[in-house]
Amino acid sequence: MSFIRREINKIRSQLIESNGQHYNELYAAQQALEWALEPDGIRSPFQMITRGTLGAGEDCLAHPHPLSS
C-alpha cells in the first residue's frame, strides 16, 4: 500500500469518527489525494473548489466571497 493510500485511509477514518469537526478540510484533502492516484476518476482539486461559483468557466477567476483587504 502506498503512502498516499495510507494517508487516505487515515483521513477516511477520521471523517467517520470526527462528528463533523474539520469535515470540510478532511474531505478536501481526501479528494485531492484520491485525484492524485486516479485523475480520470474524480474531479481535480481545482474543479472541486470552483464548482459552486456561479457557473464560472475554467478561464474565469471567480471570487464567491469578497476578498479581505
All heavy atoms as TSV, in Angstrom:
chain	resi	resn	atom	element	x	y	z
A	1	MET	N	N	0.855	-1.184	0.000
A	1	MET	CA	C	0.000	0.000	0.000
A	1	MET	C	C	0.892	1.236	0.000
A	1	MET	O	O	1.837	1.333	0.753
A	1	MET	CB	C	-0.888	-0.014	1.244
A	1	MET	CG	C	-1.820	1.155	1.337
A	1	MET	SD	S	-2.825	1.264	2.848
A	1	MET	CE	C	-3.588	-0.319	2.940
A	2	SER	N	N	0.597	2.175	-0.864
A	2	SER	CA	C	1.398	3.386	-0.977
A	2	SER	C	C	1.167	4.323	0.210
A	2	SER	O	O	0.168	4.215	0.924
A	2	SER	CB	C	1.066	4.124	-2.270
A	2	SER	OG	O	-0.197	4.753	-2.164
A	3	PHE	N	N	2.085	5.242	0.396
A	3	PHE	CA	C	1.928	6.219	1.475
A	3	PHE	C	C	0.703	7.096	1.221
A	3	PHE	O	O	0.050	7.541	2.169
A	3	PHE	CB	C	3.199	7.055	1.658
A	3	PHE	CG	C	3.501	7.999	0.535
A	3	PHE	CD1	C	3.077	9.311	0.586
A	3	PHE	CD2	C	4.206	7.573	-0.579
A	3	PHE	CE1	C	3.346	10.190	-0.439
A	3	PHE	CE2	C	4.487	8.446	-1.614
A	3	PHE	CZ	C	4.057	9.751	-1.553
A	4	ILE	N	N	0.364	7.344	-0.038
A	4	ILE	CA	C	-0.837	8.135	-0.332
A	4	ILE	C	C	-2.082	7.373	0.093
A	4	ILE	O	O	-2.987	7.932	0.719
A	4	ILE	CB	C	-0.903	8.511	-1.825
A	4	ILE	CG1	C	0.253	9.463	-2.179
A	4	ILE	CG2	C	-2.234	9.161	-2.166
A	4	ILE	CD1	C	0.349	9.786	-3.657
A	5	ARG	N	N	-2.153	6.095	-0.224
A	5	ARG	CA	C	-3.305	5.276	0.162
A	5	ARG	C	C	-3.420	5.201	1.687
A	5	ARG	O	O	-4.516	5.278	2.236
A	5	ARG	CB	C	-3.182	3.877	-0.455
A	5	ARG	CG	C	-4.317	2.951	-0.158
A	5	ARG	CD	C	-5.680	3.414	-0.586
A	5	ARG	NE	N	-5.795	3.703	-1.990
A	5	ARG	CZ	C	-6.787	4.429	-2.520
A	5	ARG	NH1	N	-7.737	4.926	-1.766
A	5	ARG	NH2	N	-6.827	4.667	-3.801
A	6	ARG	N	N	-2.300	5.080	2.400
A	6	ARG	CA	C	-2.336	5.060	3.877
A	6	ARG	C	C	-2.900	6.374	4.411
A	6	ARG	O	O	-3.699	6.383	5.343
A	6	ARG	CB	C	-0.944	4.803	4.445
A	6	ARG	CG	C	-0.492	3.374	4.340
A	6	ARG	CD	C	0.744	3.097	5.193
A	6	ARG	NE	N	1.850	4.004	4.903
A	6	ARG	CZ	C	2.838	3.745	4.047
A	6	ARG	NH1	N	2.858	2.609	3.383
A	6	ARG	NH2	N	3.800	4.612	3.854
A	7	GLU	N	N	-2.494	7.477	3.810
A	7	GLU	CA	C	-2.993	8.781	4.262
A	7	GLU	C	C	-4.487	8.919	3.989
A	7	GLU	O	O	-5.236	9.424	4.827
A	7	GLU	CB	C	-2.212	9.905	3.560
A	7	GLU	CG	C	-2.406	11.253	4.180
A	7	GLU	CD	C	-1.800	11.392	5.563
A	7	GLU	OE1	O	-0.980	10.551	5.994
A	7	GLU	OE2	O	-2.151	12.371	6.246
A	8	ILE	N	N	-4.944	8.454	2.823
A	8	ILE	CA	C	-6.374	8.471	2.504
A	8	ILE	C	C	-7.145	7.659	3.531
A	8	ILE	O	O	-8.206	8.089	4.006
A	8	ILE	CB	C	-6.624	7.932	1.078
A	8	ILE	CG1	C	-6.099	8.927	0.038
A	8	ILE	CG2	C	-8.107	7.653	0.855
A	8	ILE	CD1	C	-6.050	8.372	-1.375
A	9	ASN	N	N	-6.628	6.501	3.899
A	9	ASN	CA	C	-7.306	5.652	4.888
A	9	ASN	C	C	-7.373	6.326	6.261
A	9	ASN	O	O	-8.386	6.240	6.952
A	9	ASN	CB	C	-6.633	4.293	4.981
A	9	ASN	CG	C	-6.874	3.444	3.756
A	9	ASN	OD1	O	-7.817	3.662	3.008
A	9	ASN	ND2	N	-6.007	2.480	3.528
A	10	LYS	N	N	-6.300	7.012	6.667
A	10	LYS	CA	C	-6.320	7.746	7.939
A	10	LYS	C	C	-7.367	8.852	7.901
A	10	LYS	O	O	-8.118	9.047	8.860
A	10	LYS	CB	C	-4.941	8.340	8.256
A	10	LYS	CG	C	-3.923	7.327	8.712
A	10	LYS	CD	C	-2.694	8.000	9.285
A	10	LYS	CE	C	-1.777	8.470	8.196
A	10	LYS	NZ	N	-0.495	9.011	8.687
A	11	ILE	N	N	-7.405	9.578	6.797
A	11	ILE	CA	C	-8.384	10.663	6.660
A	11	ILE	C	C	-9.798	10.102	6.674
A	11	ILE	O	O	-10.681	10.646	7.350
A	11	ILE	CB	C	-8.115	11.477	5.380
A	11	ILE	CG1	C	-6.802	12.246	5.507
A	11	ILE	CG2	C	-9.272	12.425	5.088
A	11	ILE	CD1	C	-6.328	12.875	4.221
A	12	ARG	N	N	-10.023	9.022	5.946
A	12	ARG	CA	C	-11.358	8.409	5.893
A	12	ARG	C	C	-11.814	7.987	7.297
A	12	ARG	O	O	-12.955	8.233	7.694
A	12	ARG	CB	C	-11.346	7.215	4.950
A	12	ARG	CG	C	-12.724	6.618	4.746
A	12	ARG	CD	C	-12.718	5.570	3.653
A	12	ARG	NE	N	-12.546	6.240	2.369
A	12	ARG	CZ	C	-11.767	5.799	1.388
A	12	ARG	NH1	N	-11.101	4.676	1.513
A	12	ARG	NH2	N	-11.688	6.471	0.261
A	13	SER	N	N	-10.918	7.394	8.064
A	13	SER	CA	C	-11.250	7.005	9.448
A	13	SER	C	C	-11.602	8.218	10.290
A	13	SER	O	O	-12.556	8.202	11.066
A	13	SER	CB	C	-10.077	6.268	10.091
A	13	SER	OG	O	-9.844	5.049	9.450
A	14	GLN	N	N	-10.842	9.270	10.131
A	14	GLN	CA	C	-11.098	10.490	10.895
A	14	GLN	C	C	-12.416	11.133	10.486
A	14	GLN	O	O	-13.136	11.675	11.331
A	14	GLN	CB	C	-9.940	11.477	10.732
A	14	GLN	CG	C	-10.026	12.667	11.646
A	14	GLN	CD	C	-9.954	12.282	13.114
A	14	GLN	OE1	O	-9.237	11.368	13.497
A	14	GLN	NE2	N	-10.705	12.965	13.939
A	15	LEU	N	N	-12.757	11.085	9.201
A	15	LEU	CA	C	-14.045	11.623	8.741
A	15	LEU	C	C	-15.200	10.901	9.431
A	15	LEU	O	O	-16.192	11.529	9.818
A	15	LEU	CB	C	-14.181	11.479	7.225
A	15	LEU	CG	C	-13.495	12.531	6.380
A	15	LEU	CD1	C	-13.489	12.117	4.916
A	15	LEU	CD2	C	-14.163	13.873	6.544
A	16	ILE	N	N	-15.084	9.604	9.586
A	16	ILE	CA	C	-16.137	8.814	10.214
A	16	ILE	C	C	-16.228	9.121	11.703
A	16	ILE	O	O	-17.316	9.241	12.258
A	16	ILE	CB	C	-15.883	7.304	9.983
A	16	ILE	CG1	C	-16.046	6.986	8.494
A	16	ILE	CG2	C	-16.820	6.458	10.822
A	16	ILE	CD1	C	-15.545	5.610	8.101
A	17	GLU	N	N	-15.094	9.295	12.357
A	17	GLU	CA	C	-15.049	9.470	13.809
A	17	GLU	C	C	-15.134	10.924	14.269
A	17	GLU	O	O	-15.292	11.176	15.462
A	17	GLU	CB	C	-13.749	8.864	14.351
A	17	GLU	CG	C	-13.632	7.384	14.098
A	17	GLU	CD	C	-12.255	6.849	14.434
A	17	GLU	OE1	O	-11.442	7.596	15.025
A	17	GLU	OE2	O	-12.000	5.678	14.115
A	18	SER	N	N	-15.047	11.875	13.376
A	18	SER	CA	C	-14.844	13.275	13.769
A	18	SER	C	C	-16.093	14.013	14.213
A	18	SER	O	O	-15.987	15.112	14.730
A	18	SER	CB	C	-14.204	14.051	12.618
A	18	SER	OG	O	-15.145	14.229	11.577
A	19	ASN	N	N	-17.278	13.469	13.996
A	19	ASN	CA	C	-18.523	14.160	14.343
A	19	ASN	C	C	-18.609	15.540	13.698
A	19	ASN	O	O	-19.082	16.496	14.301
A	19	ASN	CB	C	-18.681	14.283	15.865
A	19	ASN	CG	C	-18.823	12.940	16.525
A	19	ASN	OD1	O	-19.399	12.014	15.945
A	19	ASN	ND2	N	-18.300	12.806	17.728
A	20	GLY	N	N	-18.100	15.667	12.492
A	20	GLY	CA	C	-18.206	16.916	11.759
A	20	GLY	C	C	-17.075	17.893	11.980
A	20	GLY	O	O	-16.973	18.873	11.265
A	21	GLN	N	N	-16.232	17.643	12.976
A	21	GLN	CA	C	-15.138	18.570	13.247
A	21	GLN	C	C	-14.094	18.475	12.125
A	21	GLN	O	O	-13.625	17.383	11.801
A	21	GLN	CB	C	-14.484	18.254	14.585
A	21	GLN	CG	C	-13.441	19.253	14.997
A	21	GLN	CD	C	-12.877	18.936	16.374
A	21	GLN	OE1	O	-13.016	17.830	16.870
A	21	GLN	NE2	N	-12.240	19.909	16.976
A	22	HIS	N	N	-13.778	19.567	11.510
A	22	HIS	CA	C	-12.814	19.663	10.409
A	22	HIS	C	C	-13.251	18.864	9.189
A	22	HIS	O	O	-12.425	18.482	8.356
A	22	HIS	CB	C	-11.424	19.206	10.840
A	22	HIS	CG	C	-10.860	19.973	11.994
A	22	HIS	ND1	N	-10.489	21.289	11.889
A	22	HIS	CD2	C	-10.636	19.603	13.274
A	22	HIS	CE1	C	-10.047	21.696	13.058
A	22	HIS	NE2	N	-10.134	20.697	13.920
A	23	TYR	N	N	-14.548	18.619	9.032
A	23	TYR	CA	C	-15.034	17.795	7.935
A	23	TYR	C	C	-14.628	18.341	6.570
A	23	TYR	O	O	-14.116	17.602	5.722
A	23	TYR	CB	C	-16.559	17.647	7.995
A	23	TYR	CG	C	-17.095	16.785	6.885
A	23	TYR	CD1	C	-17.154	15.406	7.031
A	23	TYR	CD2	C	-17.515	17.340	5.684
A	23	TYR	CE1	C	-17.614	14.596	6.012
A	23	TYR	CE2	C	-17.977	16.539	4.652
A	23	TYR	CZ	C	-18.028	15.173	4.821
A	23	TYR	OH	O	-18.471	14.377	3.800
A	24	ASN	N	N	-14.841	19.628	6.351
A	24	ASN	CA	C	-14.546	20.212	5.038
A	24	ASN	C	C	-13.074	20.083	4.675
A	24	ASN	O	O	-12.734	19.753	3.535
A	24	ASN	CB	C	-14.977	21.675	4.974
A	24	ASN	CG	C	-16.473	21.833	4.991
A	24	ASN	OD1	O	-17.214	20.912	4.652
A	24	ASN	ND2	N	-16.930	22.994	5.410
A	25	GLU	N	N	-12.204	20.345	5.632
A	25	GLU	CA	C	-10.775	20.256	5.377
A	25	GLU	C	C	-10.348	18.816	5.107
A	25	GLU	O	O	-9.571	18.541	4.187
A	25	GLU	CB	C	-9.970	20.817	6.560
A	25	GLU	CG	C	-10.168	22.294	6.776
A	25	GLU	CD	C	-11.291	22.611	7.759
A	25	GLU	OE1	O	-12.181	21.752	7.987
A	25	GLU	OE2	O	-11.283	23.713	8.302
A	26	LEU	N	N	-10.844	17.884	5.928
A	26	LEU	CA	C	-10.505	16.486	5.742
A	26	LEU	C	C	-11.022	15.955	4.411
A	26	LEU	O	O	-10.326	15.229	3.700
A	26	LEU	CB	C	-11.061	15.643	6.894
A	26	LEU	CG	C	-10.395	15.845	8.252
A	26	LEU	CD1	C	-11.227	15.198	9.347
A	26	LEU	CD2	C	-8.993	15.273	8.240
A	27	TYR	N	N	-12.250	16.332	4.065
A	27	TYR	CA	C	-12.839	15.873	2.813
A	27	TYR	C	C	-12.047	16.409	1.621
A	27	TYR	O	O	-11.761	15.675	0.666
A	27	TYR	CB	C	-14.303	16.301	2.720
A	27	TYR	CG	C	-14.977	15.796	1.477
A	27	TYR	CD1	C	-15.356	14.456	1.365
A	27	TYR	CD2	C	-15.229	16.647	0.407
A	27	TYR	CE1	C	-15.961	13.983	0.210
A	27	TYR	CE2	C	-15.835	16.181	-0.742
A	27	TYR	CZ	C	-16.204	14.858	-0.838
A	27	TYR	OH	O	-16.799	14.391	-1.981
A	28	ALA	N	N	-11.659	17.673	1.673
A	28	ALA	CA	C	-10.878	18.269	0.581
A	28	ALA	C	C	-9.533	17.564	0.431
A	28	ALA	O	O	-9.094	17.284	-0.690
A	28	ALA	CB	C	-10.675	19.766	0.830
A	29	ALA	N	N	-8.885	17.264	1.548
A	29	ALA	CA	C	-7.606	16.556	1.496
A	29	ALA	C	C	-7.792	15.158	0.919
A	29	ALA	O	O	-6.994	14.709	0.083
A	29	ALA	CB	C	-6.992	16.476	2.887
A	30	GLN	N	N	-8.831	14.473	1.341
A	30	GLN	CA	C	-9.111	13.130	0.823
A	30	GLN	C	C	-9.339	13.166	-0.681
A	30	GLN	O	O	-8.783	12.365	-1.431
A	30	GLN	CB	C	-10.328	12.539	1.518
A	30	GLN	CG	C	-10.752	11.203	0.945
A	30	GLN	CD	C	-12.094	10.745	1.493
A	30	GLN	OE1	O	-12.514	11.153	2.550
A	30	GLN	NE2	N	-12.757	9.910	0.762
A	31	GLN	N	N	-10.150	14.107	-1.141
A	31	GLN	CA	C	-10.452	14.203	-2.565
A	31	GLN	C	C	-9.200	14.528	-3.380
A	31	GLN	O	O	-9.010	13.983	-4.463
A	31	GLN	CB	C	-11.529	15.258	-2.809
A	31	GLN	CG	C	-12.874	14.897	-2.234
A	31	GLN	CD	C	-13.414	13.588	-2.791
A	31	GLN	OE1	O	-13.335	12.555	-2.167
A	31	GLN	NE2	N	-13.951	13.647	-3.983
A	32	ALA	N	N	-8.354	15.413	-2.872
A	32	ALA	CA	C	-7.130	15.771	-3.592
A	32	ALA	C	C	-6.198	14.568	-3.711
A	32	ALA	O	O	-5.608	14.327	-4.770
A	32	ALA	CB	C	-6.419	16.926	-2.883
A	33	LEU	N	N	-6.090	13.792	-2.642
A	33	LEU	CA	C	-5.233	12.602	-2.692
A	33	LEU	C	C	-5.815	11.533	-3.610
A	33	LEU	O	O	-5.082	10.881	-4.362
A	33	LEU	CB	C	-5.016	12.043	-1.289
A	33	LEU	CG	C	-4.169	12.911	-0.362
A	33	LEU	CD1	C	-4.216	12.371	1.059
A	33	LEU	CD2	C	-2.738	12.989	-0.862
A	34	GLU	N	N	-7.122	11.359	-3.569
A	34	GLU	CA	C	-7.773	10.400	-4.472
A	34	GLU	C	C	-7.533	10.803	-5.921
A	34	GLU	O	O	-7.256	9.959	-6.771
A	34	GLU	CB	C	-9.277	10.315	-4.190
A	34	GLU	CG	C	-9.635	9.667	-2.869
A	34	GLU	CD	C	-9.610	8.142	-2.913
A	34	GLU	OE1	O	-9.296	7.553	-3.968
A	34	GLU	OE2	O	-9.914	7.552	-1.877
A	35	TRP	N	N	-7.635	12.091	-6.206
A	35	TRP	CA	C	-7.408	12.585	-7.560
A	35	TRP	C	C	-5.964	12.335	-7.992
A	35	TRP	O	O	-5.703	11.979	-9.144
A	35	TRP	CB	C	-7.740	14.074	-7.643
A	35	TRP	CG	C	-7.441	14.659	-8.991
A	35	TRP	CD1	C	-8.222	14.561	-10.110
A	35	TRP	CD2	C	-6.291	15.402	-9.365
A	35	TRP	NE1	N	-7.621	15.212	-11.168
A	35	TRP	CE2	C	-6.433	15.734	-10.722
A	35	TRP	CE3	C	-5.155	15.822	-8.682
A	35	TRP	CZ2	C	-5.471	16.470	-11.414
A	35	TRP	CZ3	C	-4.201	16.553	-9.369
A	35	TRP	CH2	C	-4.374	16.871	-10.718
A	36	ALA	N	N	-5.015	12.499	-7.060
A	36	ALA	CA	C	-3.610	12.265	-7.389
A	36	ALA	C	C	-3.378	10.817	-7.801
A	36	ALA	O	O	-2.542	10.546	-8.676
A	36	ALA	CB	C	-2.728	12.623	-6.197
A	37	LEU	N	N	-4.119	9.897	-7.197
A	37	LEU	CA	C	-3.977	8.487	-7.562
A	37	LEU	C	C	-4.714	8.140	-8.849
A	37	LEU	O	O	-4.261	7.284	-9.613
A	37	LEU	CB	C	-4.494	7.593	-6.430
A	37	LEU	CG	C	-3.647	7.526	-5.178
A	37	LEU	CD1	C	-4.319	6.647	-4.137
A	37	LEU	CD2	C	-2.258	6.985	-5.495
A	38	GLU	N	N	-5.851	8.770	-9.084
A	38	GLU	CA	C	-6.691	8.433	-10.244
A	38	GLU	C	C	-7.314	9.699	-10.821
A	38	GLU	O	O	-8.481	9.997	-10.554
A	38	GLU	CB	C	-7.770	7.443	-9.833
A	38	GLU	CG	C	-8.607	6.934	-10.978
A	38	GLU	CD	C	-7.777	6.295	-12.085
A	38	GLU	OE1	O	-6.955	5.429	-11.786
A	38	GLU	OE2	O	-7.959	6.712	-13.238
A	39	PRO	N	N	-6.550	10.479	-11.599
A	39	PRO	CA	C	-7.047	11.764	-12.083
A	39	PRO	C	C	-8.265	11.674	-13.008
A	39	PRO	O	O	-9.014	12.632	-13.119
A	39	PRO	CB	C	-5.854	12.376	-12.814
A	39	PRO	CG	C	-4.796	11.362	-12.846
A	39	PRO	CD	C	-5.180	10.225	-11.978
A	40	ASP	N	N	-8.472	10.543	-13.650
A	40	ASP	CA	C	-9.629	10.416	-14.541
A	40	ASP	C	C	-10.894	10.006	-13.800
A	40	ASP	O	O	-11.982	10.104	-14.359
A	40	ASP	CB	C	-9.342	9.391	-15.639
A	40	ASP	CG	C	-8.253	9.869	-16.586
A	40	ASP	OD1	O	-8.123	11.094	-16.771
A	40	ASP	OD2	O	-7.532	9.012	-17.130
A	41	GLY	N	N	-10.781	9.564	-12.550
A	41	GLY	CA	C	-11.933	9.048	-11.837
A	41	GLY	C	C	-12.622	10.037	-10.925
A	41	GLY	O	O	-13.664	9.729	-10.355
A	42	ILE	N	N	-12.072	11.220	-10.767
A	42	ILE	CA	C	-12.621	12.184	-9.806
A	42	ILE	C	C	-12.276	13.590	-10.287
A	42	ILE	O	O	-11.311	13.775	-11.037
A	42	ILE	CB	C	-12.053	11.901	-8.398
A	42	ILE	CG1	C	-12.813	12.648	-7.334
A	42	ILE	CG2	C	-10.587	12.195	-8.320
A	42	ILE	CD1	C	-12.520	12.142	-5.939
A	43	ARG	N	N	-13.058	14.575	-9.870
A	43	ARG	CA	C	-12.762	15.964	-10.233
A	43	ARG	C	C	-11.423	16.383	-9.646
A	43	ARG	O	O	-11.055	15.984	-8.555
A	43	ARG	CB	C	-13.827	16.904	-9.684
A	43	ARG	CG	C	-15.139	16.821	-10.370
A	43	ARG	CD	C	-16.036	17.892	-9.818
A	43	ARG	NE	N	-17.402	17.647	-10.217
A	43	ARG	CZ	C	-18.382	18.473	-9.997
A	43	ARG	NH1	N	-18.155	19.608	-9.362
A	43	ARG	NH2	N	-19.598	18.192	-10.392
A	44	SER	N	N	-10.753	17.265	-10.354
A	44	SER	CA	C	-9.489	17.800	-9.844
A	44	SER	C	C	-9.774	18.673	-8.624
A	44	SER	O	O	-10.893	19.157	-8.433
A	44	SER	CB	C	-8.793	18.628	-10.915
A	44	SER	OG	O	-9.451	19.868	-11.091
A	45	PRO	N	N	-8.758	18.905	-7.786
A	45	PRO	CA	C	-8.962	19.799	-6.649
A	45	PRO	C	C	-9.468	21.175	-7.076
A	45	PRO	O	O	-10.334	21.754	-6.428
A	45	PRO	CB	C	-7.573	19.886	-6.010
A	45	PRO	CG	C	-6.932	18.580	-6.366
A	45	PRO	CD	C	-7.442	18.268	-7.748
A	46	PHE	N	N	-8.966	21.694	-8.181
A	46	PHE	CA	C	-9.428	22.991	-8.675
A	46	PHE	C	C	-10.915	22.949	-9.003
A	46	PHE	O	O	-11.667	23.846	-8.639
A	46	PHE	CB	C	-8.612	23.404	-9.900
A	46	PHE	CG	C	-9.054	24.720	-10.472
A	46	PHE	CD1	C	-8.672	25.906	-9.871
A	46	PHE	CD2	C	-9.870	24.776	-11.588
A	46	PHE	CE1	C	-9.089	27.124	-10.383
A	46	PHE	CE2	C	-10.291	25.976	-12.110
A	46	PHE	CZ	C	-9.898	27.160	-11.505
A	47	GLN	N	N	-11.343	21.898	-9.694
A	47	GLN	CA	C	-12.757	21.772	-10.036
A	47	GLN	C	C	-13.628	21.607	-8.793
A	47	GLN	O	O	-14.731	22.133	-8.737
A	47	GLN	CB	C	-12.971	20.594	-10.977
A	47	GLN	CG	C	-12.419	20.822	-12.356
A	47	GLN	CD	C	-12.470	19.565	-13.200
A	47	GLN	OE1	O	-12.376	18.454	-12.692
A	47	GLN	NE2	N	-12.612	19.750	-14.498
A	48	MET	N	N	-13.151	20.883	-7.802
A	48	MET	CA	C	-13.915	20.702	-6.564
A	48	MET	C	C	-14.119	22.039	-5.847
A	48	MET	O	O	-15.181	22.306	-5.312
A	48	MET	CB	C	-13.208	19.718	-5.623
A	48	MET	CG	C	-13.190	18.285	-6.101
A	48	MET	SD	S	-14.818	17.522	-6.178
A	48	MET	CE	C	-15.240	17.492	-4.446
A	49	ILE	N	N	-13.106	22.870	-5.856
A	49	ILE	CA	C	-13.179	24.156	-5.164
A	49	ILE	C	C	-14.059	25.146	-5.924
A	49	ILE	O	O	-14.846	25.873	-5.325
A	49	ILE	CB	C	-11.768	24.741	-4.959
A	49	ILE	CG1	C	-11.017	23.893	-3.947
A	49	ILE	CG2	C	-11.828	26.200	-4.506
A	49	ILE	CD1	C	-9.532	24.181	-3.884
A	50	THR	N	N	-13.967	25.151	-7.248
A	50	THR	CA	C	-14.652	26.168	-8.032
A	50	THR	C	C	-16.003	25.729	-8.580
A	50	THR	O	O	-16.672	26.523	-9.234
A	50	THR	CB	C	-13.776	26.612	-9.222
A	50	THR	OG1	O	-13.512	25.481	-10.052
A	50	THR	CG2	C	-12.499	27.252	-8.745
A	51	ARG	N	N	-16.453	24.540	-8.312
A	51	ARG	CA	C	-17.676	24.021	-8.930
A	51	ARG	C	C	-18.922	24.811	-8.549
A	51	ARG	O	O	-19.867	24.846	-9.312
A	51	ARG	CB	C	-17.875	22.555	-8.596
A	51	ARG	CG	C	-18.217	22.328	-7.143
A	51	ARG	CD	C	-18.417	20.906	-6.825
A	51	ARG	NE	N	-18.580	20.828	-5.382
A	51	ARG	CZ	C	-18.823	19.749	-4.739
A	51	ARG	NH1	N	-18.955	18.627	-5.374
A	51	ARG	NH2	N	-18.948	19.768	-3.440
A	52	GLY	N	N	-18.935	25.471	-7.415
A	52	GLY	CA	C	-20.130	26.179	-6.999
A	52	GLY	C	C	-20.072	27.673	-7.200
A	52	GLY	O	O	-20.797	28.414	-6.573
A	53	THR	N	N	-19.226	28.143	-8.099
A	53	THR	CA	C	-19.017	29.585	-8.241
A	53	THR	C	C	-19.778	30.145	-9.425
A	53	THR	O	O	-19.195	30.499	-10.442
A	53	THR	CB	C	-17.518	29.907	-8.380
A	53	THR	OG1	O	-17.021	29.165	-9.496
A	53	THR	CG2	C	-16.755	29.557	-7.134
A	54	LEU	N	N	-21.073	30.206	-9.341
A	54	LEU	CA	C	-21.916	30.879	-10.320
A	54	LEU	C	C	-21.614	30.475	-11.756
A	54	LEU	O	O	-21.611	31.291	-12.667
A	54	LEU	CB	C	-21.782	32.405	-10.181
A	54	LEU	CG	C	-22.130	32.976	-8.814
A	54	LEU	CD1	C	-21.856	34.468	-8.786
A	54	LEU	CD2	C	-23.584	32.713	-8.464
A	55	GLY	N	N	-21.305	29.211	-11.976
A	55	GLY	CA	C	-21.078	28.710	-13.326
A	55	GLY	C	C	-19.827	29.238	-13.983
A	55	GLY	O	O	-19.747	29.306	-15.195
A	56	ALA	N	N	-18.847	29.611	-13.199
A	56	ALA	CA	C	-17.611	30.146	-13.765
A	56	ALA	C	C	-16.904	29.077	-14.578
A	56	ALA	O	O	-16.839	27.930	-14.187
A	56	ALA	CB	C	-16.694	30.635	-12.640
A	57	GLY	N	N	-16.377	29.478	-15.713
A	57	GLY	CA	C	-15.616	28.563	-16.549
A	57	GLY	C	C	-14.195	28.439	-16.058
A	57	GLY	O	O	-13.757	29.155	-15.156
A	58	GLU	N	N	-13.452	27.540	-16.682
A	58	GLU	CA	C	-12.074	27.316	-16.263
A	58	GLU	C	C	-11.197	28.539	-16.482
A	58	GLU	O	O	-10.197	28.717	-15.796
A	58	GLU	CB	C	-11.487	26.124	-17.009
A	58	GLU	CG	C	-12.057	24.808	-16.554
A	58	GLU	CD	C	-11.374	23.638	-17.239
A	58	GLU	OE1	O	-10.433	23.864	-18.004
A	58	GLU	OE2	O	-11.798	22.517	-16.995
A	59	ASP	N	N	-11.553	29.398	-17.436
A	59	ASP	CA	C	-10.723	30.556	-17.703
A	59	ASP	C	C	-11.164	31.805	-16.943
A	59	ASP	O	O	-10.626	32.877	-17.134
A	59	ASP	CB	C	-10.677	30.850	-19.205
A	59	ASP	CG	C	-12.063	31.067	-19.791
A	59	ASP	OD1	O	-13.051	30.780	-19.097
A	59	ASP	OD2	O	-12.142	31.516	-20.943
A	60	CYS	N	N	-12.148	31.671	-16.057
A	60	CYS	CA	C	-12.651	32.804	-15.280
A	60	CYS	C	C	-12.106	32.745	-13.859
A	60	CYS	O	O	-12.018	31.678	-13.269
A	60	CYS	CB	C	-14.173	32.780	-15.197
A	60	CYS	SG	S	-14.972	33.013	-16.773
A	61	LEU	N	N	-11.795	33.886	-13.323
A	61	LEU	CA	C	-11.425	33.969	-11.922
A	61	LEU	C	C	-12.655	34.412	-11.157
A	61	LEU	O	O	-13.125	35.528	-11.301
A	61	LEU	CB	C	-10.297	34.979	-11.704
A	61	LEU	CG	C	-8.940	34.600	-12.287
A	61	LEU	CD1	C	-7.956	35.746	-12.078
A	61	LEU	CD2	C	-8.417	33.332	-11.666
A	62	ALA	N	N	-13.198	33.510	-10.359
A	62	ALA	CA	C	-14.416	33.819	-9.607
A	62	ALA	C	C	-14.084	33.906	-8.135
A	62	ALA	O	O	-13.321	33.108	-7.617
A	62	ALA	CB	C	-15.459	32.735	-9.848
A	63	HIS	N	N	-14.638	34.893	-7.466
A	63	HIS	CA	C	-14.445	35.061	-6.037
A	63	HIS	C	C	-15.833	35.037	-5.386
A	63	HIS	O	O	-16.507	36.064	-5.338
A	63	HIS	CB	C	-13.734	36.380	-5.730
A	63	HIS	CG	C	-12.384	36.460	-6.334
A	63	HIS	ND1	N	-11.319	35.746	-5.846
A	63	HIS	CD2	C	-11.928	37.145	-7.415
A	63	HIS	CE1	C	-10.252	36.009	-6.600
A	63	HIS	NE2	N	-10.602	36.843	-7.553
A	64	PRO	N	N	-16.281	33.862	-4.893
A	64	PRO	CA	C	-17.616	33.784	-4.321
A	64	PRO	C	C	-17.768	34.601	-3.044
A	64	PRO	O	O	-18.852	34.956	-2.668
A	64	PRO	CB	C	-17.795	32.299	-4.058
A	64	PRO	CG	C	-16.425	31.744	-3.951
A	64	PRO	CD	C	-15.567	32.611	-4.844
A	65	HIS	N	N	-16.660	34.897	-2.386
A	65	HIS	CA	C	-16.675	35.696	-1.159
A	65	HIS	C	C	-15.792	36.902	-1.383
A	65	HIS	O	O	-14.767	36.803	-2.051
A	65	HIS	CB	C	-16.169	34.884	0.028
A	65	HIS	CG	C	-16.898	33.605	0.221
A	65	HIS	ND1	N	-18.210	33.563	0.672
A	65	HIS	CD2	C	-16.539	32.330	0.006
A	65	HIS	CE1	C	-18.600	32.308	0.729
A	65	HIS	NE2	N	-17.610	31.536	0.329
A	66	PRO	N	N	-16.167	38.050	-0.851
A	66	PRO	CA	C	-15.320	39.232	-1.048
A	66	PRO	C	C	-13.921	39.007	-0.499
A	66	PRO	O	O	-13.743	38.338	0.532
A	66	PRO	CB	C	-16.037	40.324	-0.247
A	66	PRO	CG	C	-17.387	39.793	0.049
A	66	PRO	CD	C	-17.327	38.307	-0.051
A	67	LEU	N	N	-12.929	39.508	-1.200
A	67	LEU	CA	C	-11.572	39.400	-0.718
A	67	LEU	C	C	-11.344	40.389	0.420
A	67	LEU	O	O	-11.818	41.515	0.368
A	67	LEU	CB	C	-10.588	39.697	-1.854
A	67	LEU	CG	C	-10.633	38.734	-3.038
A	67	LEU	CD1	C	-9.708	39.231	-4.143
A	67	LEU	CD2	C	-10.237	37.349	-2.604
A	68	SER	N	N	-10.605	39.954	1.435
A	68	SER	CA	C	-10.300	40.877	2.531
A	68	SER	C	C	-9.106	41.717	2.150
A	68	SER	O	O	-8.213	41.283	1.449
A	68	SER	CB	C	-10.011	40.099	3.810
A	68	SER	OG	O	-8.937	39.208	3.620
A	69	SER	N	N	-9.115	42.959	2.608
A	69	SER	CA	C	-8.007	43.849	2.248
A	69	SER	C	C	-7.017	43.951	3.372
A	69	SER	O	O	-7.224	43.604	4.463
A	69	SER	CB	C	-8.533	45.227	1.918
A	69	SER	OG	O	-9.298	45.737	2.960
